[in-house]
Amino acid sequence: MLYYVGYTKRIGDVDDGNTVTDFLKAERERGITITSACIPFAWRHHRINLIDTPGHVDFTIEVERSIRVLDGAVCVLDGVAGVEAQTETVWRQANRYQVPRIAFVNKMDREGANFVKAVKAMEKRLGGWGRPLVIQWPVVRGESHHSNGVGSGGPQFEGVVDVVTMELVDWKQDAVTGSVVTRTPLHPSSTALDTDRLYKEASVARTTLVENLSEMDDEIVNLFLEHDGYHMRVPAEDIRAALRRATLNGKGVPVLCGASFKNIGVQPVLDAVVDFLPSPVDMPPPEAISSAGEAVKIGLKDKNLCALAFKVTHDHQRGPLVFVRVYSGTLDSRTTLHNSSKNLKERASKLLQMYADDFEEIPSLGPGNIACVVGLKETSTGDTLLSPTHPRKQLHLHPIKIPPPVFVRSCEPLTSADERALEAGLAGLVREDPSLHYYVDEETGQMLLSGMGELHLEIAAERLKEVYRVNCKMGKVLISYRETIGEDNLSEDGTLEERFLYDKEVFGKRAKAEIGLEISRSDDVSEDDGLFPAGRENVIVVKDRIRTGDRETTLIPPEVREAIKSGIESALYRGPILGFPLTNLRISCTHIHLFSPDLSTPSAFRAAAYKCLHSALSKSSPKLLEPVMDVRIEVPDEHIGAVARDMSGHRRGQILSLGSEEDDEDGGEGKYLRKSVHALVPLKELVGYSSALRGLTAGTGNFTMEVRG
């Protein structure tokens, strides 16, 4: 596209690592898109803001925040593979934001490509939006035109038929770059065998197109009747107008085909963007929420500035670069902005028009456009930016949905110098990519970094090294187990009583104290699933009135009470089995015996409480507890059996329910209908599950999890 609009003087190649929008080192080494890149250009006197988004599931946040600010989208499909796993995910994201779209079936020059099969896959697997409307037909000369069924592609693919105008479109005049597009009318009276066949196939496609449009658009019905029910006589201009209406209202998705590697079919995609996709004027005004919770329409002609920050990147020289979409008003450089999401003011020092990794400084930015703001120190993804004089200071645009992380690794600095810079680097990474999360596990002491997958965290580690100059290594996560009281030697009311006499000489000084403890579970186990409540704190009770021998006193020195409590807490920190913390216990001090002030010191009571609790626990046959996660998995119906067997058979999971998603109208039909699996699974069995699930479901499954107990 960039070559044909005049932005570049050469055509980039992913295999050669010289594409414009894939400018990161990791992108060129791997041959994939990792971060979204924005480039504005002109085509047919229209300004188009192109955002190239990743196709890998690990970088779904880049697609999410890009779709949030787009007015239209081009969904690129593989002519051989058809609808792939991530295509379904991106399609549902576009459905959520109600983004009009067109589709382009690429790689029609590969062996095994089939345009018709790709369109049928769209009908079955891509639900929740309009019906596919075929507006082009592949041209394959010779005997291979039906090698893989009707609508086949292959190495002989050389062009397309424009079904709307019934013209043969080819790029033969400049086969090297595909710069010259030739359109030749297709006639039914042609004596050439291939041309006659193409006309018949294109006529069937046009007939189907008109009939489909008739179900969506009343004007096409009237035109169809005016021309005596003859599909071929309906004017091309009226079909284009109907296609635009169907695309804008979400009833139809125009489908084109081509082979970008051979430079075939790219210019018609640009034409389709202009002809069928909406401009900001065509889109309904976005809604914002006022401080009173009311929905407020943001009109394009409103003079008050309202913009959404949808992406943040880090630049060595300029610092944070915040990408914004302006919905109303004008954003000027060197101006003060009010961040209503964080209720603070920031100054925009410069406005940059970004061209992938290049830029051009601009004085202002009007409504409907996208640019980059320099100087915003606190603004992050999803924040709303207003002019300081905006009458509604607490106006918030709908935020960007951040997917929950599903893959966790430990992130350890290589040197002490890196340790100081690691947290600052991680904070910068999380600001750039909000689907990353980091925190310190207080029990294991590990710095944990969570994200969308293994590749996601691998790229994050590389960016820490290249951008933030921090060297770190990724390791496995340590599972934090718990220990608790067993059921042996418990009384009928579920308690265990223990007395312990501490009598020991330490550094030539004798210490003696006696203490009695009563131990029980702090809460009943859930009757539904047999789990201890997650995050339940231990309860320690040391009353003021404690029996000392045969007498009762109301005054126990505060230092003694604190010492007993400290001894119990120390014992709870390391269990008797493997040294993991104890949980879900209620410990009450029922007896103490003070011998003399010199013998019964606070340290003596601290040691007595520690020994007493461990002695009691060892008699009850303590149990080891492992964290259990509440897991919800979404997969196509054809994979539900494999996932359920893996859960219950290999991962020690307890399946609670199997059913359809609440939004199954977006999930396709037949075997592509998406189903959900709800299960309880030990956390240990879920380490690396994101990769395993992709393998089980051919990349179509996704899951979320939270601690259950």
N, C-alpha and C positions, 0 to 999 in steps of 0.2 A: 504493500500500500504506500509506504513512504517514498518508494522510488517513483511510482506512477503519479503521485501528487507533486513531485518535484522537490521533496525534502532532502533526499539523498541522491548521489550520483552513481550508486552501485546497489545491487540487490544483495542483502545479507543472507547468510546461510547458517543455520543452527549448527550443522556439523563442522563448519569452519570456525565457529565461535566469534563471528563478526556481525551479529545482528545488533540493531540499534537499541531495542528495548531490553535485551538481556545483556546488561552492561557490567553486572557484578562478576568478580573473578569466579565465584562458585557456580554461577549460572553458565558461564562459558566453558568451564571445565566439565560440568555434568550434562550440558546440552538441554537444560530445563529452565523454566521460568520460576523464580523464587519470590521476587517482589514485584508488585504492580508498578508499571511505568506509564507516565502520561506524556502525550505529544499532541499538540494542536496543529491542525493543517486545514487547508481549504480544498474544496472539491465542488465544482459547478456553482461557484459563488456562495457557497455555504461554509461556515466555520464548523469543524468537527473536532471535538476533544476525544482523542483515542486513548483508552486505558487498556493496556495489555495485562491480563491477569494470569496467574499460574493455573496449571491443570492438575497439579499434584495435591492429593487430599491433605497432606501435612500443612499446606499453606492456604487453607480455606478461609482464614481471616482476611487475606488479601482480596479474595473474591467478594467476601461479605461486605467489607467497607467500600469497595469500589462500586458494587451494585447499588449500595445505599444512596449514592449521589448521581447515578447515571439516569438518563432519560430513556435510553434504549440499549439493546445488547445484540451482538452477533454470536450465536452459538455455533462453534466449529466442531463438526463430527468427522470421524474417520470413515471413509468409504468402505473399508474392509471390516473393521470392528463394529461399526454402527454406533449405537448408544453404549457408552462405557460407564463404569461405576461412578466416576466423578462427574460425568455429565448429568446423571440423575441428581446428585447433590447440588450442583450449581443451578440446575433447573428449578429445584425447590427453593433455593435462595432467591432466585429471580421471581418466583411466584409470590414469595412472602412480601416483596417490595412492589409487586405488580408492575414489573418492568416489561414493556412491549419488546418483542425480539423477532429477529429473522434467523434462519439457519443456513449454514454453508457446509455441504458435504464435501470434504477435502479428500485428497489422495485417490482420486478416481483413476489415476494412471497406474495404480498398483494391481498386480495380479490378484484376482478374487474380489475386487471392488464391485459393489452393486448398489446403485442409487435407490432402486425400488425397495430393497431390503432395509436400507438405512431409514427410509421414510416410514416403512411399516414398523420398524423398531421404535421410532419416535411416537407413533400412534399408541403403541402398547405400553411403553415404559415412561414416557414423559407426559404425565397428566397434569391436571390443575390449571391448564392454560389453553390457548387456542389449538385448533386442528391444523396439521401441516398442510400447506397449500403449495403444490409443485408448480413453479413458474419457469423452470428450465428442464431440459432433457439432454442426457449425455450423448455425444456423437462418437461412435466407434465404427470405423470402417472395416470392411473385410468380413471374414468368417467368424471372427472372435466377438462379434457384437452381442451374441447370446451365450457366450462361453460359461457364464455364471448366472444364467437366467435373464429375464427381461430387465433392461436397465443396467446391464453390465458395463463395467469400465475395463481397465487393463492397459497394457503398454501401448495399444493402438488408439487410446483416447486422444482426441485432437480438438475438441471444442464442445459447444453446447448449442441447443436450439432454444431460442427465446420463445416460450410457449405463449406469452402475451401478444407479441407482435408477429409470431410465426416467421422468424428470421433465423438463418443459420449464422452463428457467431464463431469466428475462428481467429487465431493469432499467428497465422502462418507467415505473414509478411515480415515479421520480426520474431522468429522463433527463439532467438537467444534471450531477449529481454521481455518479449510479449508486450511491447509498448504500442503496437499498432493493432487496433481491433477492427476487423472487417465484418460487416453485416450484409448478408445476402438473403433476399426474400426466398422463402421455401414454397415451391409451387407443386400442386398435385399432378400436373401434367408432365413432370420431369421423366425422361426415359432412363435416367441413371438408376440402377437397381437400389443402391444405398440411399439415394435421395428420396426415392419413392417410399422405401421402408421408413425412413426418418419422418417423412410427412405423415404417414399413417400413425406412427407411434406418438408424434407430437400432437396430432389431431385428437387422439384419445386423451392425452394429458390435458389439452385445452378444454375439451368437453367436461372432463372431471373437475377442472378448475372452476369453470362457469357454474356447474351444478353445485359445487361446494359453496361458492360465493352467493348463489341464490338462496341458500339456507341461512346466510348470515346478513344479507343486505337486500332490502326491498327494491332499491333502485336497479340492481342487476336483474331482478325478476321482471320489472317493467320493460327494461331494454330487451330482455330475452323474448318477451311476448311481442314487442314491436317488430322484432326481426323474425317473426313466424316460428319461434322455437328453434332457430338454427344457431348452434353454439358458435360457429366460426364467424358469424357476422357481427357479433357483439364487439364494438370498437375497443381497440387497445387502450385508448385514453380512459375510457369508462372502467375498464377492468383494473387499470392502475389505481384509479381513484377509489374503487371498491376495496382493493387490496390494502390501501392505506387506512381506510376506515376500519376494516376488519382487524388490522394489526394494532391500531391505536386502542380499540375497545377490547382487545384481548381475545377475540374470537378466532383469529387466524394467525399462522406463522408462515410467511413466505419462505420457501426452501429453494436454494440454489445449489449448484454443484461446480466442481472444478478441480484443478490440480496445481496448487501453488508452487510445487517444485518445478513444474514445467512452465510456470507463469501463465497458466490458463485459468480464466474465470475470476480474476481479482477485481478488474474494473467494474464488472456488473455488480459486485458486492458493494462497492462504493456508491454506485448509482442507487442500489436498493436502500442503502442507509439514508440517502437524501430523499428518495421517493416514498419510503414506507415508515421509517422510524420517526418519532416525534421530536420537535424542537421544544425548548422550555415553554414556549407559548402554548403548545398543544397539551402539555401536561396539566393535570389538576393541581391547584396550589397546595403545597405541603402544609401539614398541620403541625402546630406547635402547642405546647401546654403552658397555660399561664400559671401564676402563683396560686390562683384560686382553683386550679384543676380544670379550667375550661379549655376547650379546643379552639385555637385561633388560626385562621387561614392566613398564610403568608403570600400576599399578592406580588406578582412579578413587578408591578408598577409602584409598589410601596417604596417611598423615598428613604425610609429608615433601614439601615443596614441590618441584615440577618444572614449569617453564614454558618456553615457546619464544618468543623475540623474533622476530617476523615482519615488522615494519615500523618504520621510523624516519622521523619528520618533524621539521621545525625550526619553532619558534615564537619570535617576536621577544621575548616577555616571559619565557617559561619555559625557553627553550633546547630541547635535543633531547627529543622525546616518543617513547617506545618502546612500541609496541603489543605486547602479550603474550597468549598463550593459555595458561591454566593447565590442566595435565593431572592434577596431584595436589596435595594439600595446600591451604593457604590463603595467599594473598599479602596481607600487611598493609602499610599505608602506614607511612612512617618506620621502615623496617626495613632491615637489611643483607642483601644478596644475594650469592651466590657465582656468578660467571660461569665455568662450567667450560670453556667454549670458549676463553677467553683466560686462564684461571687467575688471576683477580683478583676482588677484592671491591668492590662498589659499594653506595651507599646510595640507596634509593628514598625520596625526600622526600614524594611525594604519589602518590595513585592517582586517576585521572580516568576517569569513564565518558563516552566520547566520543559525541556525537550529530552526526556530520559535522564541522562546524567549531565546534560548541558543546560544552560539557563540564559535568559535574557531579562534584564531589569526593566520593569514597566511601572508607569506612574500610578495606575489605578486599574480596578477590575470591576466590570459591570455584572448585573444579574444574569444567571445562567452559565457563568464561566467558572473555570477551575484554574487556580494558580497556587503559588507557594509563598508563605509569609515567613520572614526572618525576624527574629527578635522576641518571639513568644517563649518565655521560660517555663511556664507552668501548664500551658494548654496541652491536652492530650486527646487521643482519639475519641470522637463522639461529643466533644464539647461544643456548645453553642456560643457564637461570637456576635455581639450586638454593638451598635454605635453607642457612645456614652450618653447621647441625648435621646435614646430610644424610650418611648413612653412606658413600655413594659419591661422593667429591668430584670424580671425573673422569668422571662419567656424561654422555654426549652424546646428545641426540636427533638423529635423522637431519636433516642440514642441508637448506636450501632450494636447489634447483638453480638456478644463475644462468646464463641463456643468454649465449653469447659474443657480443660486439659485432660488427656487420657493416658499420657505416658510420662513417667517420672524417672529421673536419673540424679545421682549425686553429682555435685559440681565442686571439685576441690582445687584450690590454687596450688601451683607447682612450687612456689617460693613464698617466703614471708612478705616480700614486696608485693607479690601478686595478691596476697590475702587482703591487703589494705585497699587495693583498687578493684577487687572482685565485686564487692557489693555495689560500688558506684557504677561499674560496668553493667551489672545485672539490672540495676534500676533504669539505666539508659535503654537497655534492650527491651525491658517490659514496657517502657513508654513508647518505643517504636512498634512493638508487636504485643498488643494486650492479650493475645492468646497464650503467651508465656507467663508463668508464675514462678516466683522463687520464695523460699522461706527456710528458716533454720529449724530442724527437728530438735526440740529441746531435750529429748531423751537420748537420741543417738549422737547429737551434735553435728549432724551432717547438714551441709547446705544443699537443699534439694531444688532442682529446676524441673518444672513440669511443662509439657507442651502437647502438640498434636501427634507426635510420632518420633521414631528414631531419627529420621532425616531432619526433621524440624530442629531437634536438639543438637544434632551434629552441626547444622548450619549456624545455630546460635553460638556454639563453642568457637567456630571459625570466626564469626563476627566479633566475638569478645577479643580474640587475638588480633585481628586485622584492624578493627575500628577503634576499640578501646584499649589496645595494647596490654591485654591481660592474658596470661598463659594459665590454662586450667585443663583438667582432665575429667572426663565423664566416667563415673563408676556405677556399680549396682546400688540399689536402695536397700538399706537394712530394715527389716520388718520389726516393728516394735510390738513384742508380745506382752502379755500381762499374766500375773499369777493371782490366785484367790484361794479362799479356804475350801477344804474338801468337805465331805459329808461324814467321815469317820469320827466317832466319839462325840457327836453333837447330841445335845439334850433334845427332848421332845419339842421344845419351843425353838429349836434351831440355833442354840447358843453353845458356846464352848467356854468354860471357865478354867483359868489357870492361875496358880500362885507361884511366885518365884522369889527365893531368898538369895540376894546377892551379897556375898561375903568374900571379899578379896583384898589382898594387900598390894597396893600399887606404889612403887618407889618408896617403900618403907612406911607407907601410911595406910592404915586399915580403913576400908569403906564397907559399910553394911547397911542394907535397906531391903525391905520386903514389900512386894507389890502384888496386887491381884487384878487381873484383867478379864473382861467378858467380851468375847468376839462373836460377831454374827454378820450376816450379809446386810449391807446397807439398804438394799432394795430387793424385792422379789424378782425372780427371773421372768421375763415376758412369757405369758402363756401361749402367745401366737407362734413364736419361732424359737423359744428356748434360749434367747440371747440375753446377756447382761446389757443394760442400757449403756450406750456409748458416752464417754466423757463423765461418767458418774464419779463424783469425788468421794474419797473416804471420809467417814465421820469419826471424829475423836471427841470423846466426852470425858472431861476431868472436872467433877463437881467440887463445889466449895466444902460440902459436908462429906467427909470421907472417914470411914471407921478406922480408928487407930487402936488396935488391940480391942479391949472391951469398952473403951470409951468413945464418945462421938464428939467431934469438935467442929465448930463452924469456921474456923480460921486455919487455913493451910497457907503457908508462906507463898507469895506469888512466884518466887524463884523455883520452888519445888514443883508447882503446877506447870510452869514453863519447861522445867527439866523433864518431867514425865511426858509432856506433849512432844518435846524434841526427841526423846528416845523412841517414842512410838513412830514418829515421822521418819526417823532414820531407818527403823526396821521395815517400814512400808516401802522404802525406796529400793530395797534389794530383797527379792523373794528367795525362799529356801531351795527352789528347784534349779533355775538357771540364772538367778540374779536379776530377773526382770521386775519392774515395779508391781506392787500388789494393788488390787483395785476392788471396789464394791464391798468394802468392809466397814463395819461399825464397831469401834473399840471403846469400851467404857472402863474407866478405872473404878473398881469396886472395893479395893482394899489397899491401904498402905500401913506400914509399921515403922514409926520413927523410933530409933534406938537411943540415940543421943545426938546432939548437934555436931559433935566431932565425927561421928561415924556416918550418920545419915545426911550426907551432903547432897546438893543438887546433882553433882556428877554421879554419885552413887545411885540416885533414883533414875537418872538418865540411862545408865547402864542396866539397871534392873528392868526398866520398861522395855528396853531393846531385847534383852535376853528372854524375858517373859513372853513377849509376842512371838518370837521365833520358835520358842519351845512349844507354844500352843499350836502354831501352824503346822509344825512337823508332825504332831500327833493326829492332825485332821486329814492327812493324806492330801496335801494341796494340789490344785489343778493348774495346768498351763492353759491360758486363753490366747487365741489368736484373733486379730481384727477381721471382722466379716463385713463385706461391702454389699450394699444394695445396688444391684446392677440392672440396667435397662438396655436391652440390645434391640436394634432395628435392622431387619434384614428382609430381602425379598422372600416370598413364600417358598420358592424352590430350595432355599438354603436353610429353612427353619429346622428341619430334621437334623442336619449335620451340626448346627450350632447347639441345639438342645442336647444331643448326645455328648458333645464335647463338654458342655457345662456339667451335666449330671454324672458322666462317666469318668472323665479325666481330671476335672477341676474341683471335684468334691462339692459341687454346687447343689443348692436346693431350689428347684424351679417352682416359683409361686404361681405364674400364670403365663399363658400363651394367647395372643390375640392380635387384632389389627390395630394399626395406629389410629389415633383420633382423627388425623387428617389424611385418611387413606385415599381421599379423592385426588390427592397430589401424588400418589404412589404408583400409578400405572394400573394395569389390569392383568388378570390371569396369574401366571407364575411370577409376574413382576409386582404383584400387590405386596406392599410392605407389611410385615408382621413384626410384632414386638415380643420379646422374651423378658420376663421379669424374674430375677433369681437372686438368691443370697449366696455369695461366694467368698471363701477366704481370700484375703488380700494377697497372700503369698502366691496363690494360683493365678493372679491377674497381672503379675509382673511380666511385661512384654505382650500382654493380650491384644493390644491394638494391631500388632503385626500378625499374630496368629489368626485374628478375626478376618483380616483382609485375605489371608490365604484360604480360609474356609469358605469365604463368600465371594471370591474373585474380586475383592476390593469394594463390594457393594454394601458391606455392613458398617455400622457405627454404634457406639455405646457411650453411656454415661454411668458414673458410679459415685456413691457417697457412703460415708461410714454409717453402718447400721448398729454395730455393737461389737 
